Amino acid sequence: MKNDDLRADRDDLDELDHFVPRTPAKRGNNLVMQVAAGVFLGGLALWLVQLAATTLYAKLMLGTFTFGG
């Protein structure tokens, strides 16, 4: 292991000169729309849960909630 030559060959370094980077793909507004839809739907779900909890609490406080037939 002491005598291993870990240096790169000059040929390997020359190959990088021929490397042509790809142009980055144009990213649309897809991610922005997904985040916006998630925030909107999450807020809507939270509002519905809060509405149901408030309704249940009001019925319990008024004594109009029945637990059976």
N, C-alpha and C positions, 0 to 999 in steps of 0.2 A: 504494500500500500504506500510505502514511502516513495517509491520510484514512479508512481503513476504521474503521467503528464496530463494535467487537467486543463492546459491551455487550449484555446480554440485554434483550429487550423485557419490559415489565411483564406483558404478557399471558402470556408463556411462564412466568413465575414463578408466576402465579396458577393455572396448570394443575396445579402440583404439589400444591395444596391438595385437589384431587379425587382424588389418587392413594391407592388403598387397597391396602396391601401384602397379598400372599397369605399365608395361614397356612402355616408350614413343614410339609412332609409328615412324618408320623410315621415315623421310621426304626426299623425293627425290629432284631432281633438278627442280621440276615443277615450283616452285615460281621463281627461277632464270631464267628459260626459259621464263616465262610470262613477267617478267620485261624486259628482253633483247628484246623480240619481241615487247613489247610496245614502248621501246625506239627507236628501228629500224623503226617501222611503223610510229611513231610520227615524226621522222626525215624525213622520206620519204614524208609524207604528207606536212610537212613544206617546204620542198624543192620544191614540186610541186606547192604549193601556191606561193612561191617566184618566181618561173619560170613564172607562169601565170601573176603575177603582173608586172614583169620586161618586159615581152612581150607586155602587154597592154600599159605600160608606153612608151616603145620604139615606138609602133605604133602611139600613140598620139603625141609624139614629132616629128615624121617624117611626120605626117599629112596623113598617109595612112589608118587611121581608119575611117570607114564610119559608121554613125549612122542610116542609112536607105538604102532603095533601090535606 
